[in-house]
Amino acid sequence: MTQSEFLNTVLPFKDKVYRLAKRLLVSSEEAEDATQEVLIKLWSKKNQMESYKNVEAFSMTMTKNLCFDKLKSKQAQNLKIVHTNYEDHNTSLQKQVEVTDSLDWVAKIIETLPEQQRMIIQLRDIEQYDLDEISKMLDMKNTAVRVALSRARKTIREQLTNTHNYGIK
């Protein structure tokens, strides 16, 4: 595999790798380092890459494992998921404040979810992977992924409803 073939294969999902690393590691610098490490590992495996069914899923799994290894080595326990790729240039200031507030609430609620549910929400609802890809990445059965996703969404929905309906009778 040539360098240009490698870049054509890897560049379309490089940003997804970075976003997943950033959500797991919180620090932009550490996420950039993790992204570089994943790309270097992929480059070292470039001759085997054609044997992988889905290079993107493989790299996301590598990213997840690398980030978990980094977190374990630091014994860090403060995982944070932040969703900041929402933009709409045609909304009023009040609407923008409401949307930002809602996204902040969702991010805070997601932080309280169990680790597995956080990962599944990240991969499904933010990164838009399908359930089969997520089940392969996380080495889980498809039904277990669906159940965890459903529970996570239910928790988010209930906590958002409780937060926004607080004081209203």
Backbone as CSV, one residue per row, in Angstrom:
resi,resn,N_x,N_y,N_z,CA_x,CA_y,CA_z,C_x,C_y,C_z
1,MET,0.852,-1.171,0.000,0.000,0.000,0.000,0.900,1.238,0.000
2,THR,0.630,2.155,-0.933,1.422,3.376,-1.026,0.958,4.386,0.012
3,GLN,1.749,5.446,0.162,1.402,6.484,1.125,0.084,7.158,0.744
4,SER,-0.112,7.422,-0.535,-1.357,8.097,-0.952,-2.564,7.184,-0.771
5,GLU,-2.416,5.888,-1.017,-3.514,4.948,-0.773,-3.852,4.902,0.723
6,PHE,-2.810,4.900,1.531,-3.010,4.904,2.982,-3.770,6.151,3.408
7,LEU,-3.318,7.307,2.934,-3.975,8.562,3.300,-5.418,8.595,2.813
8,ASN,-5.680,8.095,1.621,-7.049,8.052,1.108,-7.937,7.142,1.954
9,THR,-7.345,6.123,2.535,-8.100,5.201,3.376,-8.352,5.785,4.763
10,VAL,-7.354,6.433,5.342,-7.389,6.832,6.743,-7.952,8.238,6.968
11,LEU,-7.652,9.175,6.089,-8.057,10.565,6.328,-9.564,10.779,6.483
12,PRO,-10.428,10.038,5.787,-11.866,10.287,5.956,-12.380,10.089,7.386
13,PHE,-11.734,9.263,8.196,-12.227,9.035,9.554,-11.251,9.493,10.628
14,LYS,-10.211,10.212,10.242,-9.228,10.701,11.217,-9.889,11.592,12.270
15,ASP,-10.821,12.453,11.871,-11.492,13.334,12.823,-12.341,12.558,13.824
16,LYS,-12.937,11.462,13.375,-13.728,10.634,14.295,-12.824,10.002,15.351
17,VAL,-11.656,9.580,14.923,-10.687,9.006,15.865,-10.320,10.058,16.914
18,TYR,-10.065,11.276,16.447,-9.708,12.359,17.370,-10.854,12.652,18.344
19,ARG,-12.082,12.746,17.813,-13.222,13.071,18.689,-13.440,12.001,19.753
20,LEU,-13.310,10.738,19.370,-13.461,9.671,20.358,-12.357,9.775,21.413
21,ALA,-11.135,10.003,20.972,-10.020,10.134,21.918,-10.236,11.335,22.837
22,LYS,-10.721,12.423,22.286,-10.945,13.632,23.101,-12.029,13.388,24.134
23,ARG,-13.072,12.678,23.759,-14.147,12.417,24.700,-13.697,11.491,25.824
24,LEU,-12.781,10.611,25.514,-12.306,9.697,26.547,-11.201,10.309,27.396
25,LEU,-10.322,11.065,26.766,-9.145,11.580,27.473,-9.315,13.016,27.965
26,VAL,-10.340,13.708,27.497,-10.681,15.086,27.849,-9.687,16.096,27.264
27,SER,-8.420,15.909,27.468,-7.399,16.851,27.028,-7.224,16.815,25.511
28,SER,-7.233,17.986,24.892,-7.022,18.077,23.439,-5.643,17.557,23.055
29,GLU,-4.655,17.913,23.867,-3.280,17.493,23.559,-3.144,15.968,23.623
30,GLU,-3.728,15.376,24.664,-3.653,13.920,24.774,-4.432,13.241,23.658
31,ALA,-5.540,13.846,23.254,-6.325,13.287,22.155,-5.538,13.354,20.852
32,GLU,-4.826,14.454,20.641,-3.991,14.568,19.439,-2.886,13.519,19.459
33,ASP,-2.271,13.327,20.631,-1.228,12.306,20.759,-1.787,10.915,20.478
34,ALA,-2.960,10.634,21.023,-3.578,9.324,20.810,-3.912,9.124,19.330
35,THR,-4.409,10.170,18.687,-4.732,10.084,17.258,-3.461,9.775,16.462
36,GLN,-2.380,10.475,16.797,-1.098,10.216,16.125,-0.650,8.775,16.335
37,GLU,-0.780,8.298,17.568,-0.364,6.920,17.856,-1.173,5.916,17.042
38,VAL,-2.476,6.153,16.944,-3.329,5.248,16.164,-2.908,5.279,14.692
39,LEU,-2.666,6.473,14.171,-2.255,6.585,12.766,-0.913,5.905,12.523
40,ILE,0.001,6.036,13.479,1.308,5.368,13.345,1.130,3.851,13.373
41,LYS,0.284,3.370,14.270,0.022,1.923,14.321,-0.623,1.432,13.026
42,LEU,-1.554,2.227,12.499,-2.180,1.850,11.220,-1.148,1.829,10.106
43,TRP,-0.249,2.808,10.091,0.796,2.860,9.066,1.677,1.613,9.162
44,SER,1.997,1.198,10.392,2.845,0.015,10.558,2.122,-1.258,10.106
45,LYS,0.799,-1.210,10.062,0.014,-2.363,9.634,-0.556,-2.162,8.224
46,LYS,0.003,-1.212,7.480,-0.570,-0.863,6.181,-0.631,-2.040,5.215
47,ASN,0.295,-2.968,5.311,0.282,-4.120,4.397,-0.789,-5.141,4.753
48,GLN,-1.248,-5.111,5.995,-2.306,-6.022,6.424,-3.684,-5.378,6.303
49,MET,-3.717,-4.092,6.015,-4.964,-3.328,6.063,-6.039,-3.866,5.116
50,GLU,-5.634,-4.383,3.978,-6.619,-4.876,3.021,-7.353,-6.108,3.537
51,SER,-6.778,-6.787,4.529,-7.435,-7.974,5.078,-8.529,-7.598,6.086
52,TYR,-8.551,-6.344,6.549,-9.576,-5.903,7.493,-10.858,-5.590,6.750
53,LYS,-11.970,-6.051,7.287,-13.261,-5.783,6.652,-13.596,-4.296,6.706
54,ASN,-13.347,-3.684,7.855,-13.697,-2.280,8.039,-12.552,-1.591,8.779
55,VAL,-11.723,-0.871,8.041,-10.551,-0.214,8.614,-10.986,0.850,9.625
56,GLU,-12.079,1.531,9.334,-12.558,2.575,10.245,-12.942,1.980,11.594
57,ALA,-13.702,0.899,11.580,-14.105,0.247,12.832,-12.876,-0.270,13.582
58,PHE,-11.926,-0.820,12.829,-10.688,-1.313,13.430,-9.932,-0.178,14.117
59,SER,-9.856,0.979,13.465,-9.127,2.103,14.051,-9.870,2.684,15.252
60,MET,-11.207,2.663,15.227,-11.965,3.148,16.380,-11.744,2.214,17.578
61,THR,-11.679,0.926,17.324,-11.393,-0.033,18.389,-9.991,0.199,18.942
62,MET,-9.029,0.441,18.036,-7.661,0.741,18.474,-7.644,1.996,19.345
63,THR,-8.397,3.006,18.923,-8.453,4.269,19.664,-9.026,4.045,21.059
64,LYS,-10.148,3.329,21.104,-10.786,3.042,22.400,-9.815,2.318,23.316
65,ASN,-9.158,1.285,22.814,-8.234,0.507,23.643,-7.032,1.338,24.088
66,LEU,-6.499,2.135,23.176,-5.353,2.979,23.509,-5.732,3.990,24.596
67,CYS,-6.891,4.613,24.451,-7.340,5.592,25.441,-7.569,4.942,26.796
68,PHE,-8.183,3.775,26.798,-8.390,3.075,28.066,-7.054,2.722,28.711
69,ASP,-6.083,2.301,27.889,-4.758,2.002,28.431,-4.130,3.255,29.052
70,LYS,-4.270,4.387,28.364,-3.720,5.642,28.894,-4.409,6.010,30.202
71,LEU,-5.727,5.866,30.234,-6.466,6.208,31.445,-6.100,5.277,32.597
72,LYS,-5.934,3.994,32.294,-5.563,3.051,33.347,-4.172,3.356,33.873
73,SER,-3.258,3.708,32.977,-1.892,3.963,33.413,-1.816,5.202,34.297
74,LYS,-2.692,6.156,34.068,-2.721,7.355,34.904,-3.653,7.194,36.089
75,GLN,-4.400,6.118,36.092,-5.430,5.873,37.094,-6.395,7.053,37.149
76,ALA,-6.672,7.605,35.978,-7.605,8.724,35.892,-9.023,8.194,35.969
77,GLN,-9.872,8.931,36.639,-11.247,8.487,36.764,-12.221,9.552,36.294
78,ASN,-11.720,10.579,35.672,-12.595,11.667,35.250,-12.804,11.651,33.751
79,LEU,-13.600,10.725,33.267,-13.941,10.704,31.849,-14.983,11.772,31.593
80,LYS,-14.883,12.416,30.456,-15.835,13.473,30.147,-16.206,13.377,28.681
81,ILE,-17.490,13.460,28.403,-17.959,13.454,27.028,-18.547,14.822,26.752
82,VAL,-18.059,15.444,25.699,-18.524,16.771,25.343,-18.923,16.745,23.885
83,HIS,-20.086,17.284,23.613,-20.556,17.322,22.228,-20.546,18.772,21.783
84,THR,-19.606,19.134,20.916,-19.472,20.528,20.522,-19.560,20.727,19.017
85,ASN,-19.974,19.727,18.266,-20.008,19.920,16.828,-21.380,20.350,16.327
86,TYR,-22.177,21.003,17.158,-23.472,21.508,16.718,-23.321,22.972,16.327
87,GLU,-23.707,23.307,15.111,-23.677,24.696,14.662,-24.900,24.980,13.821
88,ASP,-25.516,26.120,14.061,-26.622,26.586,13.240,-26.529,28.102,13.219
89,HIS,-26.210,28.659,12.068,-25.944,30.089,11.978,-27.209,30.927,11.839
90,ASN,-28.379,30.327,11.714,-29.606,31.069,11.458,-30.557,31.113,12.654
91,THR,-30.045,30.970,13.849,-30.921,30.961,15.017,-30.731,32.221,15.847
92,SER,-31.752,32.561,16.594,-31.692,33.740,17.452,-30.761,33.464,18.629
93,LEU,-30.353,34.527,19.279,-29.467,34.401,20.427,-30.118,33.578,21.535
94,GLN,-31.412,33.816,21.779,-32.110,33.063,22.826,-32.130,31.578,22.489
95,LYS,-32.413,31.258,21.242,-32.445,29.857,20.819,-31.050,29.236,20.964
96,GLN,-30.012,29.993,20.601,-28.646,29.484,20.742,-28.320,29.199,22.203
97,VAL,-28.746,30.083,23.092,-28.505,29.883,24.521,-29.247,28.639,25.008
98,GLU,-30.510,28.473,24.556,-31.289,27.295,24.958,-30.646,26.010,24.458
99,VAL,-30.198,26.013,23.210,-29.567,24.822,22.638,-28.272,24.509,23.384
100,THR,-27.471,25.539,23.626,-26.216,25.337,24.362,-26.493,24.797,25.756
101,ASP,-27.500,25.354,26.415,-27.874,24.891,27.750,-28.308,23.422,27.711
102,SER,-29.131,23.086,26.723,-29.586,21.691,26.597,-28.412,20.749,26.339
103,LEU,-27.509,21.152,25.456,-26.332,20.314,25.174,-25.464,20.167,26.420
104,ASP,-25.330,21.244,27.186,-24.563,21.159,28.434,-25.207,20.187,29.411
105,TRP,-26.557,20.242,29.515,-27.265,19.317,30.406,-27.061,17.881,29.946
106,VAL,-27.185,17.654,28.639,-27.005,16.296,28.114,-25.590,15.815,28.413
107,ALA,-24.601,16.676,28.201,-23.212,16.292,28.472,-23.025,15.941,29.949
108,LYS,-23.631,16.733,30.836,-23.521,16.455,32.280,-24.190,15.129,32.631
109,ILE,-25.332,14.879,32.013,-26.042,13.619,32.280,-25.227,12.441,31.746
110,ILE,-24.665,12.600,30.545,-23.869,11.521,29.952,-22.672,11.199,30.839
111,GLU,-22.096,12.215,31.467,-20.961,11.996,32.375,-21.323,11.065,33.526
112,THR,-22.593,11.063,33.919,-22.999,10.244,35.063,-23.323,8.803,34.663
113,LEU,-23.408,8.543,33.363,-23.742,7.187,32.901,-22.582,6.231,33.168
114,PRO,-22.892,4.942,33.284,-21.805,3.956,33.370,-20.934,4.026,32.113
115,GLU,-19.676,3.652,32.257,-18.690,3.783,31.181,-19.169,3.154,29.867
116,GLN,-19.709,1.954,29.944,-20.150,1.257,28.733,-21.259,2.030,28.025
117,GLN,-22.209,2.550,28.779,-23.297,3.325,28.183,-22.763,4.620,27.577
118,ARG,-21.791,5.256,28.242,-21.177,6.473,27.676,-20.555,6.174,26.323
119,MET,-19.811,5.068,26.247,-19.149,4.696,24.988,-20.187,4.449,23.895
120,ILE,-21.242,3.735,24.226,-22.252,3.388,23.231,-22.979,4.642,22.760
121,ILE,-23.336,5.531,23.667,-23.972,6.802,23.281,-23.037,7.585,22.360
122,GLN,-21.762,7.651,22.725,-20.771,8.366,21.913,-20.709,7.789,20.500
123,LEU,-20.576,6.484,20.408,-20.401,5.853,19.103,-21.678,5.884,18.266
124,ARG,-22.821,5.716,18.890,-24.088,5.644,18.143,-24.675,7.027,17.848
125,ASP,-24.904,7.805,18.877,-25.643,9.050,18.696,-24.776,10.228,18.277
126,ILE,-23.497,10.187,18.588,-22.635,11.307,18.225,-21.808,10.973,16.987
127,GLU,-21.192,9.800,16.963,-20.365,9.417,15.815,-21.159,8.710,14.709
128,GLN,-22.403,8.327,14.996,-23.313,7.756,14.003,-22.904,6.377,13.470
129,TYR,-22.268,5.563,14.296,-21.975,4.190,13.884,-23.227,3.347,14.019
130,ASP,-23.341,2.306,13.183,-24.502,1.435,13.330,-24.220,0.395,14.416
131,LEU,-25.291,-0.273,14.839,-25.198,-1.173,15.987,-24.230,-2.328,15.756
132,ASP,-24.186,-2.850,14.525,-23.260,-3.954,14.228,-21.806,-3.516,14.411
133,GLU,-21.487,-2.309,13.932,-20.122,-1.813,14.077,-19.775,-1.612,15.549
134,ILE,-20.715,-1.077,16.306,-20.471,-0.839,17.728,-20.279,-2.163,18.460
135,SER,-21.097,-3.149,18.133,-20.963,-4.438,18.812,-19.596,-5.066,18.529
136,LYS,-19.077,-4.874,17.306,-17.737,-5.391,16.987,-16.662,-4.593,17.721
137,MET,-16.798,-3.260,17.723,-15.791,-2.407,18.371,-15.683,-2.688,19.858
138,LEU,-16.833,-2.898,20.494,-16.855,-3.083,21.950,-16.866,-4.555,22.347
139,ASP,-16.841,-5.434,21.338,-16.842,-6.873,21.584,-18.031,-7.271,22.460
140,MET,-19.208,-6.835,22.004,-20.454,-7.136,22.717,-21.446,-7.727,21.729
141,LYS,-22.446,-8.401,22.258,-23.525,-8.878,21.402,-24.396,-7.693,21.006
142,ASN,-24.978,-7.801,19.819,-25.810,-6.730,19.281,-26.959,-6.385,20.232
143,THR,-27.582,-7.411,20.806,-28.703,-7.153,21.718,-28.236,-6.416,22.974
144,ALA,-27.042,-6.733,23.458,-26.510,-6.046,24.641,-26.252,-4.571,24.334
145,VAL,-25.778,-4.290,23.126,-25.555,-2.901,22.718,-26.890,-2.162,22.670
146,ARG,-27.912,-2.797,22.083,-29.231,-2.156,21.988,-29.822,-1.884,23.373
147,VAL,-29.675,-2.855,24.279,-30.204,-2.681,25.634,-29.482,-1.541,26.348
148,ALA,-28.152,-1.525,26.259,-27.375,-0.466,26.918,-27.704,0.899,26.319
149,LEU,-27.864,0.963,25.002,-28.213,2.218,24.338,-29.590,2.689,24.789
150,SER,-30.528,1.762,24.852,-31.881,2.096,25.282,-31.886,2.611,26.717
151,ARG,-31.143,1.948,27.590,-31.074,2.371,28.996,-30.424,3.748,29.119
152,ALA,-29.367,3.953,28.348,-28.683,5.252,28.404,-29.605,6.362,27.931
153,ARG,-30.282,6.144,26.822,-31.205,7.161,26.298,-32.343,7.420,27.277
154,LYS,-32.844,6.354,27.898,-33.931,6.509,28.867,-33.470,7.340,30.059
155,THR,-32.274,7.063,30.554,-31.723,7.820,31.677,-31.572,9.292,31.299
156,ILE,-31.039,9.545,30.121,-30.857,10.923,29.659,-32.211,11.613,29.557
157,ARG,-33.166,10.939,28.930,-34.505,11.515,28.749,-35.155,11.823,30.101
158,GLU,-35.092,10.873,31.043,-35.709,11.065,32.358,-35.048,12.211,33.115
159,GLN,-33.718,12.248,33.098,-33.027,13.303,33.840,-33.243,14.669,33.198
160,LEU,-33.305,14.723,31.860,-33.598,15.994,31.194,-35.008,16.460,31.538
161,THR,-35.952,15.535,31.509,-37.341,15.871,31.841,-37.433,16.361,33.275
162,ASN,-36.782,15.682,34.196,-36.795,16.097,35.603,-36.142,17.464,35.781
163,THR,-35.068,17.709,35.077,-34.345,18.980,35.191,-35.199,20.136,34.658
164,HIS,-35.788,19.945,33.478,-36.519,21.026,32.842,-37.928,21.202,33.412
165,ASN,-38.457,20.193,34.069,-39.797,20.300,34.656,-39.726,20.629,36.145
166,TYR,-38.525,20.792,36.663,-38.369,21.073,38.091,-39.089,22.359,38.450
167,GLY,-39.944,22.287,39.424,-40.670,23.455,39.878,-41.965,23.713,39.125
168,ILE,-42.225,22.948,38.059,-43.470,23.135,37.291,-44.463,22.098,37.790
169,LYS,-45.673,22.571,38.123,-46.678,21.609,38.621,-47.906,21.641,37.772
